[in-house]
């Protein structure tokens, strides 16, 4: 199963592949190349992160406006992790394209690479996903045209954009739930004698929005606001460590409102808090809050231990707990999504704080398999087809069939895992399950993977057959005919049940899915009746 990092890398790296394929180029794709000059650099001779954010925002905005046909503003930016710094004299290459359009907003994928002109080397610096909103026109609210994916990778990004949108909408709820659950997960705010008072790191600065800071609609560039926020956050971090820190990551953030030429932006920062921007005047209007993670490197370019912080009473302790909650979510995300497959076990621990990333990882892996177009038909019996795919030393298989049951009904029946044993005698497990149906364009999805729960420890009576990636896509072909596709990325625990089928020596897969078809047909009216009673 591909991790989210690998999925995103492949999807965004495909932009480079498309560059060399003159036959097709995404119509929303925009490229920017900038050579890093001393005026763009910090004290270390490295490109300022704030300057990079400005370039990224400008490129993404141009891509969004190319698709929308009108002016657009930055609404939010997902987590950004900066893998490398960029030195003076290097070239920054930025590619942006619209992955998917919704009603009046769209997701733009951004890839940043660094190029050494003397060695012809290129390496990835970061990738990001930003959301832009089309501004109202004189005719009223904009209704964006849909993106039509042409390539396999575009199809995958189009599909995953809906899942990333769901993550953005519930991100704040995850943090709130984690803060409200218990202090056991986050720990108490401890006092240290040598701790640095948080008040010492407080920074406040005012910026006047001038025409060079704004777009053609006199709204301040989101990237410019991010650059100003990065500046005050860097000063705050410097006051804690008495050294020059390097920005490593920015958590997901949303712009709460626009600002315009002539506004006075009040920027505030404090360690264990965020960099905040307010529109000046009375009363102050909150524009944005961003949470940035810095590190200080020693002479060997290794992260250095930083001084402890002593939070302020009341609000300071609240911000301290929020910082720990965000750190836990970042670690969960890295553990589940960002690590290479060999670095984590098949089954990962489940808890409420990481279920959002587990579900996203489940869906992204399933959709990645769904977009593959090089499946090989291995066996067919009574219109039940078995396909295989060997790639990167991995074996995947899928089973396709049609049933005379409505798609919604099929979805409800297959998503009730308590009843799966009625047609699958091998099934007895604890999995992370994600169920989704975004709109009529997307199929129903049931995505599965193995997880571990404290309430279900390993026992001698059962052999744990772990699922790395599996699930169903359910397409409505008519009001009464549904196409079902089952996917599984085979692990050693699964191979014994499918190896003879793949080799053509048996058709036990047909027996299982014939039983599934009988189960669906026999129960195609049961849930509808239950819902009508309710």
C-alpha positions in Angstrom: 0.0 0.0 0.0 1.3 3.4 -0.9 1.6 5.9 2.0 0.1 9.4 1.7 3.5 10.9 1.2 4.3 8.5 -1.6 0.8 9.0 -3.1 1.2 12.7 -3.1 4.7 12.5 -4.4 3.6 10.3 -7.3 0.6 12.5 -8.0 2.5 15.7 -8.0 5.7 14.3 -9.6 3.4 13.3 -12.4 3.3 17.0 -13.3 6.9 16.6 -14.4 6.0 13.5 -16.5 3.3 15.5 -18.2 5.7 18.3 -18.9 7.7 15.9 -21.2 4.6 14.6 -22.8 3.8 17.3 -25.3 0.6 15.6 -26.3 -1.2 16.6 -23.1 -0.8 19.3 -20.5 -3.3 20.0 -17.8 -5.1 23.3 -18.8 -5.0 24.6 -15.2 -1.2 24.0 -14.8 0.9 27.0 -13.9 4.7 27.0 -13.5 7.0 29.6 -11.8 10.7 29.5 -11.7 12.7 31.9 -9.5 16.4 32.2 -8.9 17.2 32.8 -5.2 19.0 36.1 -4.8 20.5 37.6 -1.6 17.5 39.8 -1.1 15.3 36.7 -0.8 17.6 35.0 1.8 18.0 35.0 5.5 21.2 35.3 7.6 22.3 31.8 6.7 22.1 32.5 2.9 19.0 30.3 2.6 15.7 31.3 1.0 13.3 32.8 3.5 10.3 30.5 4.2 8.1 33.6 4.0 9.3 34.4 0.5 8.7 30.8 -0.6 5.2 30.9 0.8 4.5 34.1 -1.3 5.7 32.4 -4.5 3.7 29.3 -3.8 0.5 31.3 -3.1 1.0 33.4 -6.3 1.5 30.3 -8.5 -1.5 28.5 -6.9 -3.7 31.6 -7.2 -2.9 31.9 -11.0 -3.8 28.2 -11.5 -7.1 28.7 -9.6 -8.0 31.8 -11.6 -7.1 30.1 -14.9 -9.8 27.5 -14.1 -12.4 29.8 -12.5 -12.1 32.6 -15.1 -12.4 35.2 -12.4 -10.4 36.4 -9.4 -9.8 34.0 -6.5 -8.7 34.3 -2.9 -6.8 31.9 -0.6 -9.2 30.2 1.8 -6.9 27.6 3.5 -3.6 25.7 3.2 -3.1 22.1 4.4 -0.1 21.0 6.4 3.3 21.9 4.8 6.5 20.1 5.8 9.7 21.7 4.4 12.1 18.8 3.7 15.1 20.9 2.6 16.3 24.5 2.7 17.2 26.4 -0.5 20.5 28.3 -0.8 21.3 31.5 -2.7 21.9 30.8 -6.4 19.6 27.8 -6.6 16.5 27.9 -8.7 13.0 27.3 -7.2 10.6 25.6 -9.5 6.9 25.7 -8.5 4.1 23.8 -10.3 0.5 24.2 -9.4 -2.7 22.7 -10.9 -6.4 22.4 -9.9 -7.2 18.9 -8.6 -10.9 19.4 -8.2 -13.5 22.1 -8.2 -16.5 22.1 -5.9 -19.3 24.7 -5.9 -17.3 27.9 -5.5 -14.1 26.5 -4.1 -11.3 24.4 -5.6 -8.3 22.5 -4.4 -4.9 23.3 -5.9 -1.9 21.0 -5.7 1.5 22.6 -5.4 4.9 21.0 -5.9 8.1 22.9 -5.0 11.5 21.6 -6.2 15.0 23.0 -6.0 17.4 23.0 -9.0 21.2 23.2 -9.0 22.1 24.8 -12.3 25.7 23.6 -12.1 25.0 19.9 -11.5 21.5 19.6 -13.1 20.3 18.0 -9.9 16.7 18.5 -8.7 15.1 17.6 -5.4 11.7 18.0 -3.8 11.4 20.8 -1.1 7.7 20.4 -0.2 4.3 19.8 -1.6 1.0 21.4 -0.4 -2.7 21.5 -1.1 -4.4 24.9 -1.0 -8.1 25.8 -1.2 -9.1 28.9 -3.2 -12.5 30.5 -3.4 -13.8 32.3 -6.5 -14.9 35.8 -5.8 -18.5 36.9 -6.5 -19.0 38.6 -9.8 -21.6 41.2 -10.8 -23.8 38.4 -11.9 -23.7 36.9 -8.4 -22.1 33.8 -6.9 -19.7 31.9 -9.1 -20.6 28.3 -10.1 -17.3 26.6 -11.0 -17.1 24.2 -13.9 -16.0 20.7 -13.0 -12.4 19.5 -13.5 -12.3 16.6 -16.0 -9.4 14.3 -15.1 -7.6 12.9 -18.1 -4.7 10.8 -16.7 -4.6 8.1 -14.1 -2.9 10.3 -11.6 -5.3 13.2 -12.2 -8.2 10.8 -11.6 -6.7 9.7 -8.3 -6.1 13.3 -7.1 -9.6 14.3 -8.2 -11.0 11.5 -6.1 -8.8 12.1 -3.1 -9.6 15.8 -3.1 -13.0 15.1 -1.7 -11.4 13.2 1.2 -8.9 16.0 1.9 -11.8 18.4 2.0 -13.6 16.3 4.6 -10.4 16.3 6.7 -10.2 20.1 6.5 -13.8 20.5 7.7 -13.4 18.3 10.8 -9.8 19.2 11.7 -10.8 21.7 14.3 -13.3 19.2 15.8 -10.5 16.6 16.2 -8.4 19.0 18.2 -11.4 20.0 20.3 -12.4 16.4 21.0 -8.8 15.6 22.0 -8.6 18.5 24.4 -12.0 17.6 25.9 -11.3 13.9 26.2 -8.9 13.8 29.1 -5.6 15.2 30.2 -4.3 11.6 30.4 -3.5 11.7 26.7 -1.9 15.1 26.7 -0.3 15.3 30.2 -0.3 18.0 32.8 1.4 21.4 32.3 4.6 20.8 34.3 6.8 23.5 35.9 10.5 23.7 35.4 12.9 25.9 37.4 15.0 26.8 34.4 12.1 27.3 32.0 11.9 30.5 29.9 8.8 32.6 30.6 6.5 32.6 27.5 6.0 36.3 27.9 9.7 36.8 26.9 8.9 35.4 23.5 6.0 37.6 22.8 6.2 39.6 19.5 3.9 42.2 18.1 4.4 44.0 14.8 2.2 46.2 12.5 2.3 46.1 8.7 0.6 48.5 6.3 -0.9 46.8 3.3 0.4 48.6 0.2 -0.4 48.1 -3.5 2.6 45.7 -4.0 1.2 43.5 -1.3 -2.2 43.1 -3.0 -3.6 41.4 -6.1 -5.5 43.0 -8.9 -8.7 43.0 -6.8 -6.9 45.0 -4.0 -7.1 42.1 -1.6 -3.9 41.2 0.3 -2.1 38.1 -1.1 -2.6 35.2 1.3 1.1 34.4 0.8 2.1 37.9 1.9 0.2 37.5 5.1 1.8 34.1 5.6 5.2 35.7 5.0 4.6 38.4 7.6 3.4 35.8 10.1 6.5 33.7 9.5 8.6 36.7 10.3 7.1 37.4 13.7 7.1 33.7 14.5 10.8 33.4 13.7 11.6 36.4 16.0 9.5 34.7 18.8 11.4 31.4 18.3 14.7 33.3 18.3 13.9 34.8 21.7 13.4 31.4 23.2 16.5 29.7 21.9 18.9 32.7 21.4 19.7 31.3 18.0 18.4 31.4 14.5 15.7 28.7 14.0 14.7 27.0 10.8 11.0 26.6 9.9 10.2 22.9 9.4 6.4 22.8 9.2 3.2 24.8 9.2 -0.1 23.2 10.5 -3.3 23.4 8.5 -4.8 26.8 8.7 -7.7 28.8 7.4 -8.1 32.5 6.5 -11.0 33.9 8.5 -11.5 36.9 6.3 -9.9 39.2 3.7 -7.8 42.3 4.1 -7.3 45.1 1.6 -5.0 47.9 0.6 -4.8 50.4 3.4 -5.4 48.0 6.2 -3.1 47.9 9.2 -2.3 44.3 10.0 -1.3 43.6 13.6 0.8 40.5 13.8 1.3 38.7 17.1 3.4 35.7 18.0 4.4 33.8 21.2 6.0 30.4 21.7 3.4 27.6 22.3 0.9 29.8 20.7 0.5 30.8 17.1 1.3 33.7 14.8 -1.9 35.7 14.5 -2.9 38.5 12.1 -5.5 41.1 12.9 -6.9 43.9 10.8 -6.2 47.2 12.5 -8.8 49.6 13.6 -11.6 49.3 16.2 -12.6 46.6 16.8 -9.8 44.4 15.7 -10.9 41.7 13.1 -9.2 38.3 13.3 -7.7 37.4 9.9 -5.7 34.3 10.5 -3.9 32.0 13.0 -1.1 29.7 12.0 0.9 27.2 14.0 4.5 26.9 13.0 7.2 24.4 14.1 10.8 25.5 14.2 14.1 23.7 15.0 17.6 24.9 15.7 20.5 23.0 14.1 23.9 22.6 15.7 27.3 22.7 13.8 26.6 19.1 12.5 23.2 20.1 11.2 21.5 18.0 13.8 18.4 19.3 15.8 19.5 20.9 19.1 17.6 20.6 22.4 15.7 23.8 23.2 14.9 25.4 26.5 11.7 24.6 28.4 8.9 27.1 28.2 6.9 28.3 31.2 3.3 29.1 30.0 1.4 32.1 31.2 -1.4 31.5 33.6 -4.8 30.6 32.3 -4.6 31.3 28.5 -0.9 30.3 28.4 -1.7 26.9 29.9 -4.6 26.5 27.5 -2.3 27.3 24.6 0.3 24.8 26.0 -2.3 22.0 26.0 -3.4 22.9 22.5 0.2 22.8 21.3 0.6 19.3 22.8 -2.7 18.2 21.1 -1.5 19.5 17.7 1.9 17.7 18.3 0.1 14.4 19.0 -2.0 14.8 15.9 1.2 15.5 13.9 2.9 12.4 15.3 -0.2 10.3 14.6 -0.3 11.6 11.1 3.4 10.9 10.5 3.2 7.4 12.1 0.2 6.4 9.9 0.7 8.3 6.7 4.2 9.7 6.3 6.4 6.8 7.2 7.6 4.3 4.7 5.7 1.1 4.7 8.7 -0.9 6.2 8.8 1.4 9.2 5.3 0.7 10.6 3.5 -2.6 11.4 0.5 -3.6 9.3 -1.8 -3.1 12.2 -1.5 0.4 13.8 -3.0 1.4 17.1 -6.4 3.1 16.9 -7.7 5.9 19.0 -10.1 8.8 18.3 -7.3 11.3 17.6 -5.9 9.4 14.7 -9.0 8.0 13.1 -9.2 10.9 10.6 -5.8 10.0 9.2 -6.5 6.3 9.3 -9.6 6.8 7.2 -7.8 9.1 4.8 -5.0 6.6 4.4 -7.5 3.8 3.8 -9.4 5.7 1.1 -6.2 7.0 -0.6 -4.8 3.5 -0.8 -8.0 2.1 -2.1 -8.5 4.8 -4.7 -4.9 4.4 -5.8 -5.6 0.8 -6.7 -8.9 1.7 -8.3 -7.2 4.1 -10.7 -4.7 1.5 -11.9 -5.3 0.6 -15.6 -2.8 -2.3 -15.9 -4.8 -5.1 -14.2 -4.6 -8.5 -15.8 -7.6 -10.8 -16.0 -6.6 -14.1 -14.4 -9.9 -16.0 -14.1 -13.6 -15.6 -14.9 -16.6 -17.8 -13.9 -20.2 -16.9 -14.4 -19.4 -13.2 -14.9 -17.3 -13.0 -11.7 -13.9 -11.8 -12.7 -10.6 -12.1 -10.8 -7.8 -9.6 -11.8 -4.2 -9.4 -10.5 -1.6 -6.6 -10.5 2.1 -7.1 -9.7 3.9 -3.8 -9.0 6.9 -2.8 -6.8 7.2 -6.3 -5.4 3.5 -6.1 -4.3 0.7 -8.4 -5.4 -2.8 -6.9 -5.6 -6.0 -8.5 -6.7 -9.5 -7.4 -7.4 -12.8 -9.2 -8.0 -15.6 -7.7 -10.1 -19.3 -8.7 -10.4 -22.7 -7.2 -11.0 -25.8 -7.6 -8.8 -29.4 -6.8 -9.3 -29.6 -4.7 -6.1 -29.7 -0.9 -5.8 -26.3 0.7 -5.1 -27.3 2.4 -1.9 -28.8 -0.8 -0.6 -25.6 -2.7 -1.6 -23.6 -0.1 0.3 -25.6 -0.5 3.5 -25.4 -4.3 3.4 -21.7 -4.6 2.7 -20.8 -1.8 5.2 -22.4 -3.7 8.1 -19.3 -5.8 8.9 -21.2 -7.6 11.6 -23.0 -9.5 8.8 -20.0 -10.2 6.6 -19.6 -13.6 8.2 -22.9 -14.5 6.6 -21.2 -14.7 3.2 -17.4 -14.7 4.0 -16.4 -17.6 6.3 -12.8 -16.4 6.6 -13.7 -13.0 8.0 -13.1 -12.5 11.8 -11.1 -9.3 12.5 -10.8 -5.9 13.9 -10.3 -3.2 11.2 -10.4 0.5 10.7 -13.4 1.1 8.4 -14.2 4.2 6.4 -17.5 4.6 4.5 -18.1 7.4 2.1 -20.3 8.7 -0.7 -19.4 12.2 -1.7 -21.8 12.9 -4.7 -23.2 11.2 -7.7 -19.9 11.5 -9.5 -18.0 9.3 -7.0 -18.8 5.7 -6.1 -19.7 4.4 -2.7 -16.5 3.3 -0.9 -15.9 0.9 1.9 -12.2 1.1 2.9 -10.6 -1.4 5.4 -7.3 -1.9 7.1 -6.1 -3.7 10.2 -5.8 -1.9 13.5 -5.0 -2.9 17.1 -7.3 -2.2 20.0 -6.4 -2.7 23.7 -9.7 -4.6 24.1 -8.7 -7.1 21.4 -5.2 -8.5 22.2 -3.7 -11.4 20.2 -4.9 -14.8 21.3 -3.7 -18.3 20.7 -7.1 -19.4 19.4 -6.9 -17.1 16.3 -4.2 -16.3 13.7 -4.4 -12.6 13.0 -4.7 -12.2 9.2 -3.8 -8.5 8.8 -5.2 -6.4 6.1 -2.9 -3.7 4.7 -5.5 -2.3 2.2 -8.8 -3.7 1.1 -12.3 -2.6 0.4 -15.2 -2.2 -2.0 -16.1 0.4 -4.7 -19.8 0.3 -5.5 -21.0 1.9 -8.8 -24.6 2.6 -9.7 -25.1 1.5 -13.3 -28.9 1.8 -13.1 -31.6 2.0 -10.5 -31.5 -1.7 -10.0 -28.0 -2.8 -11.2 -24.8 -2.3 -9.3 -21.2 -3.0 -10.1 -19.2 -4.2 -7.1 -15.4 -4.3 -7.1 -13.5 -5.8 -4.2 -9.8 -4.9 -3.8 -7.1 -6.4 -1.6 -3.4 -5.7 -1.4 -2.2 -9.2 -0.6 -0.3 -9.9 2.6 1.2 -13.2 3.7 -2.0 -13.9 5.8 -4.2 -13.5 2.7 -2.1 -15.2 0.1 -3.0 -18.8 1.1 -6.7 -18.1 0.4 -6.1 -16.7 -3.1 -2.9 -18.2 -4.4 -4.5 -21.3 -6.0 -7.1 -19.0 -7.7 -4.4 -16.8 -9.1 -2.6 -19.8 -10.4 -5.8 -21.0 -12.0 -5.9 -24.2 -9.9 -9.3 -23.4 -8.3 -12.1 -20.9 -8.2 -12.8 -20.5 -4.5 -13.0 -16.8 -5.0 -16.1 -17.4 -7.1 -17.7 -19.3 -4.2 -17.1 -16.4 -1.8 -18.5 -13.8 -4.1 -21.3 -16.0 -5.3 -22.3 -16.2 -1.7 -22.0 -12.4 -1.4 -24.4 -12.0 -4.4 -26.9 -14.4 -2.8 -26.6 -12.5 0.5 -27.3 -9.2 -1.2 -30.2 -10.5 -3.3 -31.8 -12.1 -0.2 -31.6 -8.9 1.8 -32.1 -6.2 -0.8 -35.4 -5.1 0.8 -34.6 -5.6 4.4 -32.8 -2.3 5.2 -35.4 -0.3 3.3 -38.1 -1.9 5.4 -36.2 -1.1 8.6 -35.7 2.5 7.6 -39.3 2.9 6.7 -40.3 1.6 10.2 -37.9 4.1 11.8 
